[in-house]
């Protein structure tokens, strides 16, 4: 492990890590990059054993790089490099320190990763490294992974605010990145600082970023259910369906446009229907098309703050979206469900007693789920993450949690519980190749099966797709880069006061300390107090390396055995950016975006 110079606080985000949550992360060129996030610090954390250390609430103000080109065990030999975030050499402007944003990997041949959106947390403003909100003008930043230089882009035309808590996904082969919905709050930018700290304003629309050109467009999301602002859900890109791939929207919550409360959980979006966006329909300046599809099987409970990855069967007969963790208004989840496409069938493959939410996830080395950050309690100062390096590994084929990452893992094989649900074998040949109740739209079905004719001679009215809203046009403001972009629907001037695993299973829930849209000004917590009993835990799941996992692949693995005068010039809040469930007694609206 290598670390950078100490921050002004004297706390190193790797050596002194207690827990990290609501960060942004991406994997590029065999390196995991972790940016921002809320973080607590201790003198020493060894599998959550902090030996009486004080817990300091703060932020990760650095970029952390983890080498994924070689195998490692996070308990002994993981390499983590802390990279100082330096000013843009052309402008002298510092990149923002945010939580709940997106970190995109960019397209092939592009050495940059891209930071979009996010909000400033006021959790502990006396933390020595606290950075106040910056201007919304530069909501898109790049980091060159070779030169280590930061750059900034003015996309304030189509993206007039810096959103946070939205759904986001990458389509690296297309050089496109997507950000759906989200909110703005008093930490979003200088322009919104005067908002009440209990105010969250939902945003409609989806931002489509061309990372190579440094441009963006804002497309309408009128095709989504209810056309209400949504946040805190998951968006997964799948390349193999349709002409240019699809985006699958899972979970999250929505609120009405008039609801500006700090209710983060909001109205949860059921999982018995998913919404799918056909990327090819963006061609020609269109806003594109969203489709709705009913699901079947082991349908998960609605939730926010989960994460997803997708992997395709060896014979391309199915693609599995793995949904991990999350929370709702009454429970935290330690579950993994698989949504199989094109049958849109859910299979529950894992349930434990150690929940996690607020993490990010990535598919690495063919078949491994890499989890980054997150925590198991709403009280973020109740203890430390027992995964003391902030990462976890789950083999998507053998369904085994562990601390070891295998850079040379064998090919993905479909896990037995999924095979039992959709038919075929571990190599593919799924027998369920369409939804149990059929596709809700022939045009939609054609994305998955080219033999389905979307234009029959006598089409049924029920098969007529909902027409997309007309194209919207606008110009991206000048700055570092320029370009023409799509829509910006005006929502009007603001005239309003203007959030598994396995913590230790025996870890007690601490008292609720989070409130509304922000954390209280926690300075330090003496870990020798009521949570001193938090001791090291070896984990209650078998931790097998990939080689051993391969040996048991042939067996069955059963998951069961505002002030107006201060904000009046902000006019365009627009579409955009305008086992067992563990019962939780704290108010789940207390954790979210801060």
C-alpha positions as CSV (number, residue, x, y, z in Angstrom):
1,X,0.0,0.0,0.0
2,X,1.3,3.5,-1.0
3,X,-0.1,6.7,0.3
4,X,0.3,10.4,-0.5
5,X,1.3,13.2,1.7
6,X,-1.0,13.9,4.6
7,X,-3.9,16.2,4.2
8,X,-4.2,19.4,6.3
9,X,-6.3,17.4,8.8
10,X,-3.3,15.0,9.2
11,X,-5.6,12.2,8.3
12,X,-4.9,9.8,5.4
13,X,-7.9,8.4,3.6
14,X,-6.3,5.0,3.4
15,X,-4.2,4.6,6.5
16,X,-6.8,6.2,8.8
17,X,-10.0,5.0,7.1
18,X,-12.9,4.0,9.3
19,X,-15.6,4.0,6.7
20,X,-16.4,5.6,3.4
21,X,-19.9,6.0,1.8
22,X,-21.6,7.9,-1.1
23,X,-18.3,8.1,-3.1
24,X,-18.0,8.0,-6.9
25,X,-15.9,5.3,-8.5
26,X,-15.0,3.7,-11.8
27,X,-12.6,1.1,-13.3
28,X,-10.3,2.1,-16.2
29,X,-7.3,0.4,-17.6
30,X,-7.1,-2.1,-14.8
31,X,-7.3,0.5,-12.1
32,X,-10.1,1.3,-9.7
33,X,-10.5,5.0,-9.0
34,X,-12.4,6.2,-5.9
35,X,-13.3,9.9,-5.7
36,X,-14.9,11.8,-2.8
37,X,-17.5,10.5,-0.4
38,X,-18.2,11.0,3.2
39,X,-15.5,9.4,5.3
40,X,-14.8,8.8,9.0
41,X,-11.3,8.4,10.3
42,X,-9.5,6.6,13.2
43,X,-5.9,6.1,14.2
44,X,-6.2,2.5,13.2
45,X,-8.9,0.2,11.9
46,X,-8.3,-3.5,11.7
47,X,-11.5,-5.4,10.7
48,X,-13.5,-2.7,12.6
49,X,-11.4,-3.2,15.7
50,X,-10.4,0.4,16.5
51,X,-9.0,-0.1,20.0
52,X,-10.6,3.0,21.6
53,X,-9.6,5.4,18.8
54,X,-11.7,8.5,18.3
55,X,-13.9,8.6,15.2
56,X,-13.6,11.8,13.3
57,X,-16.2,12.7,10.7
58,X,-15.0,14.2,7.5
59,X,-14.5,13.7,3.8
60,X,-12.3,11.9,1.3
61,X,-10.7,14.9,-0.5
62,X,-8.5,12.7,-2.7
63,X,-8.6,10.3,-5.6
64,X,-7.6,6.8,-4.6
65,X,-6.3,4.4,-7.1
66,X,-6.4,0.6,-6.6
67,X,-4.3,-1.7,-8.9
68,X,-6.6,-4.3,-10.5
69,X,-4.0,-5.8,-12.9
70,X,-2.7,-8.2,-10.2
71,X,-4.5,-10.4,-7.7
72,X,-4.7,-9.3,-4.1
73,X,-6.3,-10.0,-0.8
74,X,-7.6,-6.8,0.8
75,X,-6.6,-8.2,4.2
76,X,-2.9,-8.4,3.4
77,X,-1.6,-7.0,0.1
78,X,-3.9,-4.7,-1.7
79,X,-2.2,-1.6,-3.3
80,X,-4.0,1.7,-2.7
81,X,-2.4,4.9,-4.0
82,X,-3.7,8.3,-2.7
83,X,-3.6,11.0,-5.4
84,X,-3.7,14.7,-4.4
85,X,-6.4,16.5,-6.3
86,X,-4.6,19.5,-8.0
87,X,-5.9,22.6,-9.7
88,X,-6.6,22.6,-13.4
89,X,-3.2,23.8,-14.8
90,X,-5.0,26.0,-17.4
91,X,-7.4,27.8,-15.1
92,X,-6.0,27.4,-11.6
93,X,-9.4,26.1,-10.5
94,X,-9.6,23.2,-8.0
95,X,-11.8,20.3,-8.8
96,X,-14.8,19.9,-6.5
97,X,-15.0,17.7,-3.5
98,X,-18.4,16.1,-3.7
99,X,-20.5,13.1,-2.7
100,X,-23.3,11.4,-4.6
101,X,-22.0,12.2,-8.1
102,X,-20.9,10.1,-11.0
103,X,-17.5,9.0,-12.1
104,X,-17.3,7.8,-15.8
105,X,-14.6,5.8,-17.4
106,X,-14.8,7.5,-20.8
107,X,-14.4,5.7,-24.2
108,X,-11.7,3.5,-25.7
109,X,-8.4,5.3,-26.3
110,X,-9.4,8.1,-23.9
111,X,-6.9,8.5,-21.0
112,X,-9.4,10.5,-19.0
113,X,-12.1,9.6,-16.4
114,X,-14.9,12.1,-15.9
115,X,-16.5,13.4,-12.7
116,X,-20.0,14.8,-13.1
117,X,-22.4,16.3,-10.6
118,X,-22.4,15.6,-6.9
119,X,-23.1,17.8,-3.9
120,X,-21.0,19.3,-1.0
121,X,-21.8,17.8,2.3
122,X,-22.1,20.1,5.4
123,X,-21.6,17.1,7.7
124,X,-18.6,18.6,9.4
125,X,-17.7,22.1,8.1
126,X,-14.9,22.4,10.8
127,X,-13.1,19.5,9.2
128,X,-9.7,21.0,8.1
129,X,-10.2,19.8,4.5
130,X,-13.8,21.1,4.1
131,X,-14.3,22.7,0.7
132,X,-17.3,24.9,0.1
133,X,-19.6,24.5,-3.0
134,X,-18.3,25.7,-6.3
135,X,-20.0,27.2,-9.4
136,X,-22.5,25.1,-11.3
137,X,-20.9,26.3,-14.5
138,X,-18.4,23.5,-14.4
139,X,-20.3,20.4,-13.4
140,X,-18.2,18.1,-15.6
141,X,-14.5,17.5,-14.9
142,X,-11.9,15.2,-16.3
143,X,-8.9,13.6,-14.8
144,X,-6.1,12.4,-17.1
145,X,-4.9,9.0,-15.7
146,X,-1.5,9.4,-17.4
147,X,-0.6,13.1,-16.8
148,X,-2.6,13.3,-13.5
149,X,-4.0,16.7,-14.7
150,X,-7.6,17.9,-14.1
151,X,-9.7,19.6,-16.7
152,X,-13.1,21.3,-16.6
153,X,-16.0,21.6,-19.1
154,X,-18.7,24.2,-19.4
155,X,-21.9,22.3,-20.1
156,X,-24.2,24.7,-18.2
157,X,-26.4,25.1,-21.3
158,X,-28.0,21.7,-21.2
159,X,-27.0,21.0,-17.6
160,X,-27.7,24.3,-15.7
161,X,-27.3,22.7,-12.3
162,X,-25.0,20.2,-10.6
163,X,-27.2,17.3,-9.8
164,X,-26.6,14.7,-7.2
165,X,-28.2,11.4,-6.2
166,X,-29.3,10.5,-9.7
167,X,-29.1,7.3,-11.7
168,X,-26.0,7.0,-13.8
169,X,-24.3,4.7,-16.3
170,X,-21.5,4.5,-18.9
171,X,-21.6,3.2,-22.5
172,X,-17.8,3.2,-23.1
173,X,-18.0,1.7,-26.6
174,X,-20.2,4.6,-27.6
175,X,-18.2,7.2,-25.7
176,X,-21.4,8.3,-24.0
177,X,-22.4,8.7,-20.3
178,X,-25.8,9.1,-18.9
179,X,-27.2,10.8,-15.8
180,X,-30.9,10.5,-15.0
181,X,-32.8,12.8,-12.6
182,X,-31.3,13.6,-9.2
183,X,-31.8,16.6,-7.0
184,X,-30.2,19.9,-6.1
185,X,-29.8,21.2,-2.6
186,X,-27.8,23.8,-0.6
187,X,-24.6,22.0,-1.3
188,X,-25.0,21.8,-5.1
189,X,-23.3,25.0,-6.0
190,X,-22.5,28.6,-4.9
191,X,-25.8,29.6,-6.5
192,X,-27.8,27.3,-4.3
193,X,-26.0,27.7,-1.0
194,X,-28.8,29.9,0.3
195,X,-31.3,27.1,0.0
196,X,-32.7,25.8,3.3
197,X,-30.8,22.8,4.4
198,X,-34.0,20.9,4.5
199,X,-34.7,21.7,0.8
200,X,-34.2,19.2,-2.0
201,X,-35.5,20.1,-5.5
202,X,-36.1,17.1,-7.8
203,X,-34.9,17.3,-11.4
204,X,-36.5,15.9,-14.5
205,X,-34.6,14.8,-17.7
206,X,-31.6,12.8,-18.5
207,X,-28.2,14.3,-19.3
208,X,-26.3,12.5,-22.2
209,X,-22.6,13.4,-22.2
210,X,-20.3,12.8,-25.1
211,X,-17.1,12.5,-23.1
212,X,-14.8,12.5,-26.2
213,X,-16.3,15.8,-27.5
214,X,-16.8,17.3,-24.1
215,X,-20.4,18.1,-24.9
216,X,-23.8,17.2,-23.5
217,X,-27.5,17.3,-24.3
218,X,-30.5,17.2,-22.0
219,X,-33.3,14.8,-23.1
220,X,-36.9,14.7,-21.9
221,X,-37.9,11.8,-19.6
222,X,-41.6,12.3,-20.3
223,X,-41.8,8.6,-21.1
224,X,-41.0,7.5,-17.6
225,X,-43.9,6.6,-15.3
226,X,-45.6,9.6,-13.9
227,X,-43.0,12.0,-15.3
228,X,-41.9,12.8,-11.8
229,X,-38.3,13.6,-10.6
230,X,-36.6,10.5,-9.4
231,X,-33.4,9.7,-7.6
232,X,-31.3,7.2,-5.7
233,X,-31.9,4.3,-8.1
234,X,-29.6,2.3,-10.4
235,X,-29.0,2.5,-14.2
236,X,-27.4,-0.3,-16.1
237,X,-26.0,-0.2,-19.6
238,X,-26.2,-3.4,-21.7
239,X,-24.5,-3.3,-25.1
240,X,-25.9,-6.4,-26.7
241,X,-29.6,-5.5,-27.0
242,X,-30.9,-3.1,-29.7
243,X,-28.7,-1.4,-32.3
244,X,-26.7,0.6,-29.8
245,X,-27.6,-1.0,-26.5
246,X,-30.1,-0.2,-23.8
247,X,-30.3,1.4,-20.3
248,X,-32.2,-0.4,-17.6
249,X,-33.6,1.7,-14.8
250,X,-34.0,-0.2,-11.5
251,X,-35.5,1.0,-8.2
252,X,-35.0,4.3,-6.6
253,X,-37.8,6.7,-5.6
254,X,-39.7,9.6,-7.0
255,X,-41.3,12.8,-5.7
256,X,-43.7,15.4,-7.2
257,X,-42.3,18.6,-8.7
258,X,-43.9,20.5,-5.8
259,X,-42.3,18.4,-3.1
260,X,-39.1,20.2,-2.0
261,X,-38.8,18.5,1.3
262,X,-35.7,16.5,2.5
263,X,-37.6,13.3,2.4
264,X,-35.0,11.2,0.6
265,X,-36.8,7.9,0.6
266,X,-39.8,9.5,-1.1
267,X,-42.2,7.2,-3.0
268,X,-40.4,4.0,-3.7
269,X,-40.5,2.6,-7.3
270,X,-41.6,-1.1,-7.4
271,X,-39.4,-3.7,-9.0
272,X,-42.3,-5.6,-10.6
273,X,-41.9,-3.2,-13.6
274,X,-38.6,-2.0,-15.0
275,X,-38.1,0.9,-17.5
276,X,-35.8,0.5,-20.5
277,X,-34.3,3.2,-22.7
278,X,-33.3,2.4,-26.3
279,X,-30.1,4.4,-26.9
280,X,-30.4,4.2,-30.7
281,X,-33.6,6.3,-30.6
282,X,-31.5,9.3,-29.6
283,X,-30.3,9.5,-33.2
284,X,-31.5,12.5,-35.2
285,X,-31.9,14.7,-32.2
286,X,-34.8,12.8,-30.7
287,X,-35.3,12.6,-26.9
288,X,-35.4,8.8,-27.4
289,X,-37.9,6.2,-26.2
290,X,-38.5,4.6,-22.8
291,X,-40.4,1.3,-22.5
292,X,-42.0,-0.3,-19.5
293,X,-41.8,-4.1,-19.0
294,X,-43.3,-6.3,-16.3
295,X,-41.0,-8.7,-14.5
296,X,-41.7,-12.0,-12.8
297,X,-40.0,-14.4,-10.3
298,X,-38.5,-13.4,-7.0
299,X,-39.3,-9.7,-7.2
300,X,-37.2,-7.6,-4.8
301,X,-38.7,-5.2,-2.4
302,X,-38.4,-1.5,-3.6
303,X,-35.2,0.1,-2.5
304,X,-32.8,3.0,-2.9
305,X,-29.0,3.2,-2.6
306,X,-28.4,-0.2,-4.1
307,X,-25.8,-1.0,-6.8
308,X,-25.8,-3.1,-10.0
309,X,-23.5,-4.8,-12.4
310,X,-24.3,-6.9,-15.5
311,X,-22.7,-9.9,-17.1
312,X,-23.7,-12.0,-20.2
313,X,-23.9,-15.8,-20.5
314,X,-21.1,-17.5,-22.4
315,X,-23.4,-18.2,-25.3
316,X,-25.2,-14.8,-25.2
317,X,-28.5,-16.4,-24.5
318,X,-29.1,-14.2,-21.4
319,X,-27.7,-11.3,-19.6
320,X,-27.8,-11.1,-15.8
321,X,-28.1,-7.8,-13.9
322,X,-27.0,-8.3,-10.3
323,X,-28.7,-6.0,-7.8
324,X,-26.9,-5.8,-4.4
325,X,-27.9,-4.2,-1.1
326,X,-29.7,-0.9,-0.6
327,X,-32.4,0.2,1.8
328,X,-36.0,1.4,2.1
329,X,-37.9,3.3,4.7
330,X,-38.0,0.3,7.1
331,X,-35.1,-2.0,6.3
332,X,-31.5,-2.3,5.2
333,X,-30.8,-5.2,2.8
334,X,-28.1,-7.8,2.6
335,X,-29.5,-9.4,-0.5
336,X,-28.5,-10.1,-4.1
337,X,-31.1,-10.5,-6.8
338,X,-30.5,-11.3,-10.5
339,X,-32.7,-9.9,-13.2
340,X,-32.3,-12.1,-16.3
341,X,-32.8,-10.6,-19.7
342,X,-34.5,-11.1,-22.1
343,X,-37.0,-13.0,-19.9
344,X,-37.1,-10.2,-17.3
345,X,-37.1,-12.8,-14.5
346,X,-35.9,-12.1,-11.0
347,X,-33.9,-14.7,-9.0
348,X,-32.9,-14.2,-5.4
349,X,-29.5,-15.7,-5.0
350,X,-28.3,-14.5,-1.7
351,X,-29.5,-13.2,1.7
352,X,-27.5,-12.6,4.8
353,X,-27.7,-10.6,8.0
354,X,-25.2,-7.9,7.3
355,X,-26.7,-5.1,5.1
356,X,-25.0,-2.4,3.1
357,X,-26.1,0.7,1.3
358,X,-24.5,3.7,-0.3
359,X,-21.8,1.7,-2.1
360,X,-20.7,1.5,-5.7
361,X,-20.2,-1.7,-7.6
362,X,-18.2,-2.8,-10.6
363,X,-17.8,-6.0,-12.7
364,X,-14.1,-7.0,-12.7
365,X,-12.1,-9.8,-14.2
366,X,-14.9,-11.5,-16.0
367,X,-17.0,-12.7,-13.1
368,X,-16.3,-10.8,-9.9
369,X,-18.4,-8.2,-8.2
370,X,-16.3,-5.5,-6.6
371,X,-18.1,-3.4,-4.0
372,X,-16.7,-0.1,-3.0
373,X,-17.6,1.7,0.3
374,X,-21.0,1.7,1.9
375,X,-22.0,0.9,5.4
376,X,-24.3,-1.3,7.5
377,X,-25.9,1.3,9.8
378,X,-27.7,4.6,9.5
379,X,-25.5,5.9,12.3
380,X,-22.2,6.6,10.5
381,X,-20.2,7.2,13.7
382,X,-21.3,4.0,15.4
383,X,-18.2,2.1,14.3
384,X,-15.9,1.3,11.4
385,X,-16.4,-0.8,8.3
386,X,-15.1,-4.3,9.0
387,X,-13.9,-4.4,5.4
388,X,-11.2,-2.0,6.5
389,X,-9.9,-1.2,3.0
390,X,-13.4,-0.3,1.8
391,X,-13.7,-3.0,-0.8
392,X,-15.3,-6.4,-1.0
393,X,-15.3,-9.3,-3.6
394,X,-18.2,-11.6,-4.6
395,X,-17.8,-14.3,-7.2
396,X,-20.9,-14.1,-9.5
397,X,-20.7,-17.7,-10.5
398,X,-19.9,-19.5,-7.3
399,X,-21.9,-17.0,-5.2
400,X,-19.1,-16.7,-2.6
401,X,-18.0,-13.6,-0.7
402,X,-14.3,-13.2,0.0
403,X,-11.4,-10.9,0.5
404,X,-9.4,-12.2,-2.4
405,X,-9.5,-10.7,-5.9
406,X,-8.4,-12.9,-8.8
407,X,-7.1,-10.9,-11.7
408,X,-7.0,-14.1,-13.8
409,X,-10.4,-15.5,-12.9
410,X,-12.0,-18.0,-15.3
411,X,-14.9,-17.3,-17.6
412,X,-18.3,-16.4,-16.1
413,X,-20.7,-19.3,-15.6
414,X,-24.4,-18.8,-14.8
415,X,-25.0,-19.6,-11.1
416,X,-27.2,-22.6,-10.4
417,X,-30.2,-20.8,-8.9
418,X,-30.5,-18.7,-12.0
419,X,-30.3,-21.7,-14.2
420,X,-33.1,-23.3,-12.2
421,X,-35.2,-20.2,-12.9
422,X,-34.6,-19.5,-16.6
423,X,-33.5,-23.0,-17.8
424,X,-30.5,-24.1,-19.8
425,X,-27.1,-24.8,-18.1
426,X,-24.3,-22.9,-16.4
427,X,-23.0,-22.2,-20.0
428,X,-26.2,-20.7,-21.2
429,X,-29.0,-22.1,-23.5
430,X,-31.7,-20.4,-21.4
431,X,-35.1,-21.7,-22.3
432,X,-36.9,-18.6,-21.0
433,X,-36.2,-16.2,-23.8
434,X,-39.1,-13.8,-23.4
435,X,-41.1,-12.4,-20.5
436,X,-43.6,-14.7,-18.9
437,X,-46.5,-12.4,-19.8
438,X,-45.0,-11.3,-23.1
439,X,-43.4,-8.1,-24.2
440,X,-45.6,-5.1,-23.4
441,X,-44.6,-3.5,-26.8
442,X,-43.6,-5.1,-30.1
443,X,-41.1,-2.4,-30.8
444,X,-39.6,-3.2,-27.4
445,X,-39.6,-6.9,-28.1
446,X,-37.7,-6.3,-31.3
447,X,-34.8,-5.0,-29.3
448,X,-34.3,-8.5,-27.9
449,X,-35.6,-10.7,-30.7
450,X,-35.1,-9.5,-34.3
451,X,-37.7,-12.1,-35.4
452,X,-40.4,-10.0,-33.7
453,X,-42.0,-7.8,-36.4
454,X,-42.6,-4.4,-34.8
455,X,-44.8,-3.3,-37.8
456,X,-47.3,-6.0,-38.4
457,X,-49.9,-5.4,-41.1
458,X,-52.7,-4.9,-38.6
459,X,-51.1,-3.7,-35.5
460,X,-53.0,-3.8,-32.2
461,X,-53.5,-0.4,-30.6
462,X,-52.0,-1.9,-27.4
463,X,-48.8,-2.4,-29.4
464,X,-48.4,1.2,-30.5
465,X,-45.4,2.7,-28.8
466,X,-45.8,6.0,-27.0
467,X,-44.3,8.6,-29.2
468,X,-41.3,10.4,-27.8
469,X,-41.4,14.1,-27.2
470,X,-40.0,16.2,-30.0
471,X,-36.4,17.2,-30.2
472,X,-35.2,20.0,-28.0
473,X,-32.3,22.1,-29.0
474,X,-29.9,24.4,-27.1
475,X,-26.4,25.6,-27.1
476,X,-23.7,24.6,-24.7
477,X,-22.2,27.7,-23.2
478,X,-18.6,28.5,-24.1
479,X,-15.7,27.8,-21.8
480,X,-13.1,25.2,-22.0
481,X,-15.1,23.4,-24.6
482,X,-18.1,24.4,-26.8
483,X,-20.6,22.6,-28.8
484,X,-24.2,22.3,-29.7
485,X,-26.4,20.3,-27.4
486,X,-30.0,19.3,-26.9
487,X,-32.9,20.4,-24.8
488,X,-33.3,22.5,-21.7
489,X,-36.9,22.6,-20.4
490,X,-37.5,25.6,-18.2
491,X,-39.0,24.7,-14.9
492,X,-39.2,28.4,-13.9
493,X,-37.6,30.7,-11.4
494,X,-37.2,29.3,-7.9
495,X,-39.5,31.2,-5.6
496,X,-39.4,29.0,-2.6
497,X,-37.4,28.6,0.6
498,X,-35.3,27.5,-1.5
499,X,-27.9,7.0,1.3
500,X,-24.5,-8.1,3.5
501,X,-22.9,-7.5,4.1
502,X,-21.6,-8.5,7.2
503,X,-20.9,-5.8,9.7
504,X,-20.3,-8.0,12.5
505,X,-23.6,-9.7,12.8
506,X,-23.7,-8.9,16.5
507,X,-23.0,-5.2,15.9
508,X,-25.6,-3.1,17.7
509,X,-27.4,-0.3,16.0
510,X,-26.2,3.0,17.3
511,X,-28.5,5.9,18.1
512,X,-29.7,7.8,15.1
513,X,-27.4,10.8,14.6
514,X,-28.3,11.8,11.0
515,X,-31.0,14.4,10.4
516,X,-32.8,15.7,7.3
517,X,-30.5,16.7,4.5
518,X,-27.3,16.7,6.5
519,X,-25.3,15.2,9.2
520,X,-25.0,17.2,12.5
521,X,-21.7,19.0,13.1
522,X,-20.1,15.9,14.5
523,X,-16.5,16.5,15.4
524,X,-15.2,13.4,17.1
525,X,-16.7,10.5,18.8
526,X,-14.8,8.6,21.5
527,X,-14.9,5.0,20.3
528,X,-14.3,3.9,23.8
529,X,-17.8,4.9,24.6
530,X,-21.0,2.9,24.1
531,X,-19.6,1.3,20.9
532,X,-16.3,0.1,22.4
533,X,-17.7,-3.4,22.2
534,X,-17.2,-3.3,18.4
535,X,-14.6,-5.9,18.0
536,X,-12.9,-7.6,15.1
537,X,-15.0,-10.1,13.2
538,X,-13.8,-12.8,10.9
539,X,-16.9,-12.8,8.8
540,X,-19.6,-15.5,8.8
541,X,-19.3,-16.3,5.1
542,X,-16.7,-18.7,3.7
543,X,-14.0,-16.7,2.1
544,X,-12.6,-18.9,-0.7
545,X,-10.2,-17.9,-3.4
546,X,-11.2,-18.2,-7.0
547,X,-9.2,-21.4,-7.6
548,X,-11.1,-23.2,-4.9
549,X,-14.3,-21.6,-6.2
550,X,-13.7,-23.2,-9.6
551,X,-13.3,-26.6,-7.9
552,X,-16.8,-26.4,-6.5
553,X,-18.5,-24.9,-9.5
554,X,-20.0,-28.1,-10.5
555,X,-22.0,-28.4,-7.3
556,X,-25.2,-26.7,-6.4
557,X,-24.9,-23.5,-4.5
558,X,-28.1,-22.6,-2.7
559,X,-28.3,-19.1,-1.3
560,X,-30.7,-20.2,1.4
561,X,-28.0,-23.6,3.2
562,X,-34.6,29.0,-0.2
563,X,-34.4,32.8,0.6
564,X,-35.9,34.3,-2.6
565,X,-33.8,37.4,-2.7
566,X,-30.7,35.3,-2.5
567,X,-31.6,32.9,-5.2
568,X,-33.8,34.9,-7.6
569,X,-31.2,34.8,-10.4
570,X,-31.2,31.1,-10.5
571,X,-33.9,30.6,-13.1
572,X,-33.4,27.4,-14.9
573,X,-33.8,24.5,-12.6
574,X,-34.7,22.2,-15.5
575,X,-35.2,18.8,-16.8
576,X,-32.0,17.2,-15.9
577,X,-30.1,17.1,-14.6
578,X,-34.4,19.5,-14.6
579,X,-30.8,-14.6,5.8
580,X,-33.3,-11.6,6.5
581,X,-34.1,-8.0,6.1
582,X,-32.6,-6.2,9.0
583,X,-35.3,-4.0,10.6
584,X,-34.2,-0.5,11.3
585,X,-35.7,1.7,13.9
586,X,-34.1,5.0,12.8
587,X,-35.8,7.2,10.3
588,X,-34.4,6.2,6.9
589,X,-34.9,9.8,5.6
590,X,-32.0,10.7,7.8
591,X,-29.2,9.2,5.8
592,X,-29.3,10.4,2.2
593,X,-27.7,13.1,0.3
594,X,-25.9,15.5,2.6
